[in-house]
């Protein structure tokens, strides 16, 4: 299924995006630029840890898919930079540095730590770098448990505690644990992955709708007021994918929960005019932020493809494939820019795209979807 879409994605990745983000998106002095303007010129700005880790992953994934460019060099470029300039004396990683690597903000954001673990997993199994990345990952997890362990499930945002707690960092921590477990390294990643999976399935889900919220109190109940009602459709697809992936890796069956998450996202989260996944709805599914971010389209595409491949019911499979077709066509609209290999990030409710530089952080999402698309199209 989706053979034509897979060929298009492969050509876009290999001929345009991966070469551009290496040749233009990597700073020869170290690390990756945050953005490239739509005219193809890199934007000079402070460097976020999440961009350095995500871009490291993106080049490794490109190499796995068969790109013959210098993916090892590109990945090592990012790995060395974030390991050298973002690591704090306590073993956690700061969130922001200047272009020359000097610290600008020493906060160790939980979301960012998840992407360090994720990038270390992919670099380790690709044989990138000279340091023992498994030791580094285990050390980071040990420090997180010592400094940030929640009394029941998951991890705190900070110590002393900052509320509300967010579901999104927990989700990416689960993703990082599964990246290690998928390659057969289970200690301590499997235990932590199971704990976060239990948190997601038993505490974060709204039993009335099957959706996961964004903000919670200190006991993992929905936060009071408007924050507790926020539901991001893109995150429903992302959690659904991880629940399905974890079911295969950990032998814990949350497929029913995954389908409810997916159903909420498709029922309430897709704009009728643009057919794009919007940014936010409330707890009952009423749209509250009609912007459609690029990353949410990739999560819908990836999850639809995975669900289509996993079902034996022909009618259900056809429905998932149709969703994947639609998600791919919507995604292509974001990639339709004058300089091939770049993208727009925000599709507004009036039908226009926000004119702004292409954020490097989106490449991780695109690669995560296209690796599944290329497999579905049988051209990897």
VONU-314612 format. One record per residue: residue in three letters; x, y, z of N, C-alpha, C in turn. Coordinates in steps of 0.2 Angstrom, whole numbers, plus 5000, padded with zeros to 4 digits. Atoms other than C-alpha are relative to their C-alpha. Layout:
<sites>
AlaXYZXYZXYZ...
</sites>
This chain:
<sites>
Unk500449945000500050005000500450065000Unk499749945000500550184997500750004997Unk499450005003501950144985500250064997Unk499949945003501850304976500250055005Unk499949954995501850404992500749985003Unk499450024997503350304998500650024996Unk499549975005504350344982500150075001Unk500049934999503950524984500450025006Unk499749994994504550525002500749995000Unk499350025001506150434998500450054996Unk499749955004506550554984500150075004Unk500049944996506150704995500650005005Unk499550014995507250645009500750004997Unk499350015002508750584999500350054996Unk499849955004508850714986500050075002Unk500149944998508250864995500250025007Unk500049984993508050865014500649985003Unk499450024996509450765021500750044997Unk499549965003510750855009500050075003Unk500149934998510051025013500250015008Unk500049994993509951005032500849985003Unk499350014999511750945032500550054997Unk499649955003512551065020499950075002Unk500249944998511551215026499950005007Unk500250004993510851165043500549985005Unk499550014995512451115051500550055000Unk499549954999513551245058500749975000Unk499450035000515351205053500450015007Unk499649994994515951275070499749955005Unk500350054995514851145079499250015001Unk500750004999513051095081499650014994Unk500449995006511551125070499650075002Unk500449944999510651285067499249985002Unk500750014998508851305074499550004994Unk500549995006508051355058500450024994Unk499749985006508351385040499450044997Unk500649965004507351525031499849974994Unk500350035006506251485017500450024993Unk499649985006507551565005500749965000Unk499450044999508851435011500650025004Unk499549984996509851535023499949985007Unk500050024993510251475040499850065005Unk500249954995509551575055500549995006Unk499550004994510851615069499650025006Unk500449994994510051595086500349965005Unk499850044994510351515103499849934998Unk500150075001510451325102499649965005Unk500450044995509151215111500249934999Unk499850074999509651045117499549954995Unk500550045003508050965109500250004992Unk499849995008508651025091500649964999Unk499450035001510350955093499949925001Unk500150074999509750785099499549974994Unk500450025006508350775086500349994994Unk499750005006509450815072500549944999Unk499550065000510750685077499649944998Unk500450065001509350555077499850004992Unk500250005007508750615060500549984995Unk499550035005510350585051500249935001Unk499950074999510550415059499449964996Unk500550035003508850375053500050004992Unk499950005007509250435036500549954997Unk499550055002510750325035499749935000Unk500450065000509650175040499649994994Unk500550005006508450215026500449994994Unk499750015006509850205014500350064997Unk499749945003510450385011500849995000Unk499350015001512250375004500450065002Unk499749954998512650545010500449995007Unk499650014994513850575025499650005007Unk500550004994512550525038500449995007Unk499650014993513850465051500450065002Unk499749944998514850625050499550055003Unk500549954998513250725051499749985007Unk500250024994512650625066500550015006Unk499449994995514350635075500150075002Unk499949925000514350825072499550025006Unk500549984995512750835083500249975007Unk499850044994513250705096500550035004Unk499549974996514850785100499950065003Unk500249934998514150955101499550005007Unk500450004994512750915114500349965006Unk499650034994513850795124500550045003Unk499549964998515150925125499850075003Unk500249934998514151085128499450005004Unk500650004996512551035136500049975007Unk500050044994513050915150500250045006Unk499949964994512950995167500549955005Unk499650044996514150935181499649955004Unk500450054997512750835189499849954996Unk500250055004512450735174499450014996Unk500649985004510850815168500350054994Unk499849965006510850915152499650075000Unk500349945000510551105151499650014994Unk500450005006509251165139500250054994Unk499949955005510051315130500850025000Unk499349975000511851375124500050054994Unk499949965006512451505113500349964994Unk499750035005513151465096500749975001Unk499450024998514851455103500149945005Unk500150054995514251325116500050025007Unk500049984993514351435131499350005003Unk500750014997512851405143499650075000Unk500549944999511351525142499549995005Unk500550024996510051435152500249935003Unk499850064997510551295165499549955002Unk500650044998508851225167500049934997Unk500050075003508751035164499349984999Unk500750025001507051015156499949934999Unk500150075000506350845158499849984993Unk500150025007505750845140500649994996Unk499350015003507550875134500449945002Unk499650064997508250735145499749944996Unk500350065003507050615136500350004993Unk499750015007507850665119500749995000Unk499350035000509550645125500049935000Unk500050084999509150465130499849974993Unk500250025006508250445113500650004995Unk499549995005509750515103500649955002Unk499450044998511050415113499849924998Unk500250065003510050255109500149994993Unk499950015007510050275091500850014998Unk499349995001511850335091500449945002Unk499650064998512450185101499949944995Unk500150065004511650055090500250024993Unk499849995007512250145074500850015001Unk499350005000514050145081500350074999Unk499749935000514250335082500350025006Unk499749974995515450415093500549955004Unk499450044996516950355104499949995007Unk500250014993516150365121499549945001Unk500550054998515150235130499350035001Unk500649975000513450295126499549975004Unk500450044996512550155135500150025008Unk499949984993513450205151499850075001Unk500249934999513050395148499249995001Unk500750004999511150345146499849975007Unk500150034994511150235161500150055006Unk499949954995511950375171499550065000Unk500549955000510750505165499349975003Unk500650024997509250395170500149995008Unk499950004993510050365187499950065004Unk500049944997510250545190499250035000Unk500749985001508450575184499649975006Unk500350044994507850445197500150035006Unk499849974993508850525211499750075001Unk500249934999508350705207499250014999Unk500649985002506650695199499449945000Unk500550055000505650535203499450025003Unk500649994997503850555206499849955005Unk500250054994503150475222499749944997Unk500450065003502050355211500249984993Unk499950015006502350365193500450054996Unk499749955004503550445181500550045003Unk499549954998504550595184499750075001Unk500249934999504350775191500450044995Unk499849955005504650925180500750035003Unk499549974996505850995193500049995007Unk500050004992506450995211500350075002Unk500650014998505751085220499450004995Unk500550015004504151035212499750064996Unk500449955004503351135198499449974997Unk500650035002501551115194499750054995Unk500250075001500551075183500649964997Unk499650055003501450915178499750004993Unk500250015007501450885159500049934998Unk500050075003501050725150500549994995Unk499650015006502150765135500749985002Unk499450034998503850735144500049935001Unk500150074999503250575150500049964994Unk500150035006502750525133500749994996Unk499450015003504450555126500549965004Unk499650044996505350475140499849924999Unk500250075002504250315136500349984993Unk499750015006504850335118500749985000Unk499350014999506650345123500249935003Unk499950074997506550185134499849954995Unk500150055005505750095120500549994994Unk499550005005507150145108500649955002Unk499550054997508350045120499849935000Unk500250074999507249895123499949974993Unk500050035007506949875104500649974997Unk499450035002508749835102500349955005Unk499850054996508849715116500350025007Unk499749984994509549825130499450025005Unk500650004996508249805144500150045007Unk499949974993509049865160500450074999Unk500650004996508549985166499450034996Unk500549975004507450045152499349975000Unk500650035000506149915152499650025006Unk500449994994505649945170499750075000Unk500249935001505550135167499450004995Unk500550005005504550105151499449985003Unk500650034997503349995160499650055005Unk500349954995503050125174499750064996Unk500349945004502750265161499449974997Unk500650025004501550155151499449995005Unk500650014995500550115167499850075002Unk500349944998500450295171499650034994Unk500449985006499850335153499349975000Unk500650045001498550195153499550015006Unk500450004994497950205171499850075003Unk500149944996498050385176499950064995Unk500049945004498250505161499450004996Unk500650005004496750445151499450025003Unk500749984997495050525153499649944998Unk500450065001493950375155499450014996Unk500749985004492450465147500250004993Unk499849985007493350505131500549954997Unk499550045002494850395130500650044998Unk499549955002495950555127500550015006Unk499549984995497550605136500150075000Unk500049925000497650785142500850025000Unk499449975000499150895143500350025007Unk499849974994499150965161499749965006Unk500350044994498950875178500350035007Unk499749984994499150905196500549955003Unk499450044997500450825208499849935001Unk500250074999499450665210499849974993Unk500250025006499150645191499350004999Unk500749985002497350705191500050064995Unk500049945004496850825178500050075004Unk499949934996497351005183499350035000Unk500649974999495951115188500050064995Unk500149945005495151245176500249984993Unk499950015007495551265158500649964998Unk499550055002497251185158499949935000Unk500250074999496551025164499649974994Unk500550025005495351025149500450004993Unk499650005007496751045135500149934998Unk499850065003496850905123500350014993Unk499749995007498050905108499949944996Unk500150055005497450795094500749964998Unk499450035002499250765088500349965005Unk499750044995499750695105499649945001Unk500450065000498250575104500349954995Unk499750055005499050495088500749985003Unk499450024998500750505096500049955006Unk500150054995500250415112499749934997Unk500350065003499250295102500549954997Unk499550035003500750245092500549965005Unk499550034995501850215107499649955004Unk500450054997500450115116500149944996Unk500050065004500450005101500749974999Unk499350025001502349995099500249975007Unk499950034994502449955118499749945001Unk500350074999501249815117500449954997Unk499650045003502349735105500749985003Unk499450014997503949765114500049975007Unk500050014993503449745132499549955002Unk500550064999502049615130499450035005Unk500649974996500749735139499550034995Unk500549995005499149745129499650065001Unk500449945000498549925127499750024994Unk500349995006497849905110499350045000Unk500749974999496049955115500150075001Unk499849934998496750115123500350044994Unk499749975006497750155108499550024995Unk500549995005496250135096499550065003Unk500449944997495250255108500350074999Unk499649945001496650385107499950024993Unk500049985007496650375088499350024998Unk500749985002494750385087499950075002Unk500149934997494750545098500350054995Unk499749955004496050625087499750014993Unk500449995007495150585070499350035001Unk500749974999493450625077500050075001Unk500049934998493850795085500550044998Unk499449965001495550845079500150024993Unk499949985007495350865060499650054998Unk500449955003494851025052499649984994Unk500450025006493450995040500250034993Unk499849965007494051125027500749984998Unk499350015002495951095027500149925001Unk499950074999495850905033500649995004Unk499450004996497350945044499849995007Unk500150014993497550895062500150075003Unk500049944996497251055073500449995006Unk499650004994498251105088499749985006Unk500350014994497051095102499250005000Unk500750004998495251055108499949995007Unk500150014992494451045125499849935001Unk500150074997493950895135499449974996Unk500650035004492350875125500150004992Unk499950005007493150895108499950064996Unk500149935003492751075104500650034998Unk499449965001494151165095500150065004Unk499849944996495051285105500650044997Unk499449975004496651325094500049964993Unk500050035007496351295075500650004996Unk499450005004498151315070500149924999Unk499850075001498751155062500849994999Unk499350015000500551115066500349944995Unk499750065004501651005054500149945004Unk499850064997502150885067499449955001Unk500650044998500350835071499849964994Unk500150035006500150785053500449934999Unk499550065001501650665053499849955005Unk500350054995500950585069499449964998Unk500650045003499350545061500249954995Unk499850045005500150475046500449945003Unk499650064997501350365056499549955003Unk500550054996499950295067499549974996Unk500550035005498750265053500449944997Unk499750055004500050165044500249945005Unk499950054996500550065059499449965002Unk500650034999498750025063499749964994Unk500250045006498349975045500449935000Unk499650065000499849855046499849945005Unk500150054995499249775062499449975000Unk500750025000497449745058499949944995Unk500250055005496749585050499350014997Unk500749985003495049665047500150044994Unk499949975006494949715029499750075000Unk500349945000493749855032500350055004Unk499649954995494749935047500650024996Unk499349995003496349915037499950054994Unk500149965005495550005022499950075003Unk500249944997494950145034500750045002Unk499349984998496750165041500450024994Unk499649995006497550165024499750074997Unk500349945003496250305018500350065005Unk499849954995496750405034500750024998Unk499349995002498550385029500150044994Unk499949975007498350435011499850085001Unk500249934999497450595017500550045004Unk499549974996498750635031500650014995Unk499449995005500150615017499950064996Unk500249945005499250735005500050075004Unk500049944996499050865019500750015002Unk499349994999500850845024500450034994Unk499649975006501450875006499950085000Unk500249935001500551045007500650045004Unk499549964996501851095021500750004997Unk499350015003503351035011500050034993Unk500149965007502751134995500350075001Unk499749944999504051274997500550014995Unk499549985005505251364985500649965000Unk499450044999506751274992499949935002Unk500250074999506551084991500449985006Unk499650024994506951005008499850045006Unk500349964994506151145019499349995001Unk500750014998504451155026499750075003Unk500349954996503151275033499749965006Unk500250044994502551235051499350015002Unk500649984998500951325054499550014995Unk500549995004499351315044499450035004Unk500549964996498151445050499349994998Unk500750025001496251435051499750044994Unk500349965006496051565037500349974993Unk499750045006496951435025500750024998Unk499349985002498651525024500549975005Unk499550024996500251465030500450065003Unk499649944997501251575043500750004996Unk499450005003502751635034500650015005Unk499550004995504251595045500549954998Unk499550055002505851495044499849935002Unk500150074998505851305044500349985006Unk499750024994506151245061500349935000Unk499650065001507451105062499649945004Unk500350044996506451025076499549954997Unk500550035003505150965064500349944996Unk499750065004506350845055500049935003Unk500150064997506250715068499349974999Unk500650025001504450705066499949974993Unk500050025007504550695047500349934999Unk499650065001505850555048499649945004Unk500450064996504850455061499449984996Unk500650025004503350455049500349974994Unk499850025007504350425033500349935001Unk499750074999505250275040499549955000Unk500650055000503550185043499750004993Unk500349995006502950255026500449964995Unk499650035005504450185016500049925001Unk500150074999504250015025499349984997Unk500750025003502350015020500050004993Unk500050005008502850055002500549954998Unk499550055002504149915003500650024996Unk499449975003505650024997500550015004Unk499449994995506750025012500649954998
</sites>
